[in-house]
Amino acid sequence: MPDDPSSWGETPRNAPCPCGSGRKYKHCHGRVPDKGRVAARQYMRQG
């Protein structure tokens, strides 16, 4: 598989990650950022 994640197409979240790490896609390149943590970090930086 190529190293460029944009060329992997639609990868199911429970499938092995195409990068070859052996991890599930959802735990590797398919991680979705936690909006609550991001908002908390931005709030703390302001203060």
FENTABEL-V68298 format. One record per helix or strand. SS is the DSSP state (@ for helix, = for strand). FROM is the first residue (numbers start at 1). LEN is the number of residues. If there is no record, write none. Layout:
# FENTABEL-V68298
ss = [SS SS]
from = [FROM FROM]
len = [LEN LEN]
This chain:
# FENTABEL-V68298
ss = [@ = = @ @]
from = [5 16 24 25 35]
len = [3 1 1 3 12]
